[in-house]
Amino acid sequence: MIDDRFLAENPVVQRPPLKFYFDFSSPYSYIASEWVEAVAARHGRRVQWHAILLGATFQAAELRPPSAHPLKGDYSLRDFQRSARFAGLPYTQPPVFPIPTQQAARIFWWLNDLDPARAIAWAHAGLRAYFTRGVLLSDDAARRQLLTESDIDPDAAEAACQNPAYKLRLKAENEAAIAAGVFGAPFFIVDGEPFWGNDRQAQIDRWLASGPFKGLL
């Protein structure tokens, strides 16, 4: 059995990454994005970020957004804010919610091809801007301003948005996520085990703590 000492003495053996699926218009994705790296790092794992479109996964799973349901919608709006406060995060319900996020997601995958760290930084910037300042990532002018603030060339980023290759890339990423069983966001896959929702943090932590490559709850 592979143990931690073996891994330390044989750095070529890598622990599998924690796969994190998120949508730029998902409040729970915003909250999870602020803790997922720390949880993974505690257990010697890295995080593989995947920008997806919730609309595609909802359609595949025959689901509707929580906010679209009577009664449940009102509860969800309260829970978004309460969950953020519980996590110690600032949160302001955006003036328009939800919003289309394909442009922000295409920019993520464009940056990911250049440097995954820059893509993660853009994910943080977009999620924080939308859920704390109400920056509408679907608005061209607002998005360009945020790109400039994030030290990303807005012209190059917007060109990537319109590039057929990145339109197809995002479509392929959505299809791959659905094939992997993803039906919402945030969604995590750890050693092949799926976890859905920001409230799975404790279970993911326990799973990672139970042993290299082997999760037990």
C-alpha positions as CSV (number, residue, x, y, z in Angstrom):
1,M,0.0,0.0,0.0
2,I,1.3,3.5,-0.9
3,D,1.7,5.6,2.2
4,D,2.7,9.2,2.8
5,R,6.4,8.3,3.5
6,F,6.7,6.5,0.2
7,L,5.2,9.5,-1.6
8,A,7.6,11.8,0.2
9,E,10.6,9.6,-0.8
10,N,9.3,9.1,-4.3
11,P,8.1,12.5,-5.6
12,V,7.6,11.1,-9.1
13,V,4.5,9.4,-7.7
14,Q,1.8,12.1,-7.8
15,R,-1.5,12.1,-6.0
16,P,-4.4,12.6,-8.4
17,P,-5.8,16.2,-8.5
18,L,-9.1,17.2,-7.0
19,K,-11.3,18.1,-9.9
20,F,-13.4,21.3,-9.3
21,Y,-16.3,22.2,-11.6
22,F,-17.7,25.7,-11.3
23,D,-19.9,28.2,-13.1
24,F,-19.2,31.9,-12.9
25,S,-22.9,32.5,-12.1
26,S,-23.1,30.0,-9.2
27,P,-23.1,31.6,-5.7
28,Y,-22.1,28.2,-4.2
29,S,-19.2,28.0,-6.7
30,Y,-18.0,31.4,-5.5
31,I,-18.0,30.2,-1.9
32,A,-16.4,26.8,-2.7
33,S,-13.7,28.5,-4.8
34,E,-12.5,30.2,-1.7
35,W,-11.8,27.0,0.3
36,V,-11.1,24.3,-2.3
37,E,-7.4,25.1,-2.7
38,A,-6.7,25.1,1.0
39,V,-8.5,21.8,1.6
40,A,-6.6,20.1,-1.3
41,A,-3.2,21.5,-0.2
42,R,-3.7,20.1,3.4
43,H,-3.6,16.7,1.8
44,G,-0.8,17.2,-0.7
45,R,-3.2,17.6,-3.6
46,R,-3.6,20.1,-6.4
47,V,-6.9,21.4,-7.8
48,Q,-7.8,21.0,-11.5
49,W,-10.3,23.8,-12.2
50,H,-13.1,23.3,-14.8
51,A,-15.3,26.2,-16.0
52,I,-18.6,24.8,-17.2
53,L,-22.1,26.1,-18.0
54,L,-24.8,25.1,-15.5
55,G,-27.4,25.4,-18.2
56,A,-25.9,22.5,-20.1
57,T,-25.7,20.3,-17.0
58,F,-29.2,21.2,-16.0
59,Q,-30.5,20.3,-19.4
60,A,-28.8,17.0,-19.4
61,A,-30.1,16.2,-15.9
62,E,-33.6,17.6,-16.6
63,L,-33.2,20.1,-13.7
64,R,-34.0,23.8,-13.1
65,P,-31.9,26.4,-11.2
66,P,-33.0,26.5,-7.5
67,S,-33.9,30.2,-7.9
68,A,-36.4,29.3,-10.6
69,H,-38.7,27.2,-8.3
70,P,-41.5,28.8,-6.3
71,L,-40.8,28.9,-2.5
72,K,-37.4,27.3,-3.0
73,G,-36.2,30.3,-5.0
74,D,-36.8,32.7,-2.1
75,Y,-35.1,30.3,0.3
76,S,-32.1,30.0,-2.1
77,L,-31.6,33.7,-2.1
78,R,-31.4,33.7,1.7
79,D,-29.2,30.7,1.8
80,F,-26.7,32.2,-0.7
81,Q,-26.1,35.1,1.7
82,R,-26.2,33.0,4.9
83,S,-23.7,30.4,3.5
84,A,-21.3,33.2,2.5
85,R,-21.5,34.8,5.9
86,F,-20.9,31.4,7.5
87,A,-17.8,31.0,5.4
88,G,-16.7,34.5,6.4
89,L,-17.0,35.9,2.9
90,P,-18.5,39.1,1.6
91,Y,-21.6,38.6,-0.5
92,T,-24.0,41.0,-2.3
93,Q,-26.8,39.5,-4.4
94,P,-26.1,40.6,-7.9
95,P,-28.7,43.0,-9.5
96,V,-29.1,40.5,-12.4
97,F,-29.1,36.8,-11.5
98,P,-28.4,34.4,-13.0
99,I,-26.4,35.7,-16.1
100,P,-24.9,34.0,-19.2
101,T,-21.3,33.0,-18.5
102,Q,-20.1,31.6,-21.7
103,Q,-17.8,34.5,-22.4
104,A,-16.1,34.3,-18.9
105,A,-15.8,30.6,-19.3
106,R,-14.2,30.8,-22.7
107,I,-11.7,33.3,-21.4
108,F,-10.9,30.9,-18.6
109,W,-10.1,28.1,-21.0
110,W,-8.0,30.4,-23.2
111,L,-6.0,31.5,-20.2
112,N,-5.8,27.9,-19.0
113,D,-4.0,27.0,-22.2
114,L,-1.5,29.8,-21.6
115,D,-1.0,29.3,-17.9
116,P,-3.4,27.5,-15.5
117,A,-2.5,29.8,-12.7
118,R,-3.7,32.8,-14.7
119,A,-6.9,31.0,-15.4
120,I,-7.5,30.4,-11.7
121,A,-6.8,34.0,-11.0
122,W,-9.4,35.0,-13.5
123,A,-11.9,32.6,-12.0
124,H,-11.4,34.2,-8.6
125,A,-11.6,37.7,-10.1
126,G,-14.8,37.0,-12.0
127,L,-16.6,35.2,-9.1
128,R,-15.6,37.8,-6.5
129,A,-16.5,40.7,-8.8
130,Y,-19.9,39.3,-9.6
131,F,-20.9,38.2,-6.1
132,T,-19.4,41.1,-4.1
133,R,-19.7,44.1,-6.5
134,G,-22.4,43.0,-8.9
135,V,-20.1,43.2,-11.9
136,L,-22.1,41.7,-14.8
137,L,-19.7,39.3,-16.5
138,S,-22.2,39.0,-19.4
139,D,-21.8,42.8,-20.2
140,D,-19.1,43.5,-22.7
141,A,-18.0,46.8,-21.2
142,A,-18.0,45.5,-17.6
143,R,-16.1,42.4,-18.5
144,R,-13.5,44.4,-20.4
145,Q,-13.0,46.6,-17.4
146,L,-12.6,43.6,-15.1
147,L,-10.1,42.1,-17.5
148,T,-8.1,45.3,-17.4
149,E,-8.2,45.4,-13.6
150,S,-7.0,41.8,-13.7
151,D,-4.0,42.6,-15.9
152,I,-5.4,40.6,-18.8
153,D,-5.4,42.1,-22.3
154,P,-9.1,42.7,-22.9
155,D,-8.7,42.7,-26.7
156,A,-6.9,39.3,-26.7
157,A,-9.4,37.9,-24.2
158,E,-12.4,39.1,-26.2
159,A,-10.9,37.7,-29.4
160,A,-10.7,34.4,-27.6
161,C,-14.4,34.7,-26.7
162,Q,-15.2,34.9,-30.4
163,N,-12.7,32.3,-31.5
164,P,-14.6,29.2,-32.8
165,A,-11.9,27.0,-31.2
166,Y,-12.8,28.2,-27.7
167,K,-16.5,28.0,-28.4
168,L,-15.9,24.4,-29.3
169,R,-13.6,23.9,-26.3
170,L,-16.2,25.0,-23.9
171,K,-18.8,22.8,-25.5
172,A,-16.4,19.9,-25.2
173,E,-15.7,20.7,-21.6
174,N,-19.4,20.7,-20.8
175,E,-19.9,17.4,-22.6
176,A,-16.9,15.9,-20.7
177,A,-18.3,17.1,-17.4
178,I,-21.7,15.6,-18.1
179,A,-20.1,12.3,-19.2
180,A,-18.3,12.3,-15.8
181,G,-21.6,12.7,-14.0
182,V,-21.5,16.4,-13.3
183,F,-25.1,17.8,-12.9
184,G,-24.5,21.0,-10.9
185,A,-22.0,23.4,-9.5
186,P,-19.8,23.3,-7.5
187,F,-19.1,19.7,-8.2
188,F,-16.0,17.8,-7.2
189,I,-14.5,14.5,-8.2
190,V,-11.9,13.1,-5.9
191,D,-10.2,9.8,-6.7
192,G,-13.2,9.0,-8.9
193,E,-15.7,9.8,-6.1
194,P,-18.3,12.6,-6.9
195,F,-19.3,15.3,-4.4
196,W,-21.9,17.9,-5.2
197,G,-22.3,21.2,-3.4
198,N,-20.5,23.7,-1.3
199,D,-21.7,21.8,1.8
200,R,-19.6,18.7,0.9
201,Q,-16.4,20.4,2.3
202,A,-16.2,18.3,5.4
203,Q,-16.8,15.0,3.5
204,I,-14.1,15.9,1.0
205,D,-11.7,16.7,3.8
206,R,-12.4,13.4,5.5
207,W,-12.1,11.5,2.2
208,L,-8.7,13.1,1.5
209,A,-7.5,12.4,5.0
210,S,-8.3,8.7,5.0
211,G,-5.3,7.7,2.9
212,P,-3.5,8.2,-0.4
213,F,-5.7,7.4,-3.3
214,K,-8.2,5.7,-1.0
215,G,-11.2,7.5,0.4
216,L,-13.2,6.1,3.2
217,L,-16.1,7.8,5.0
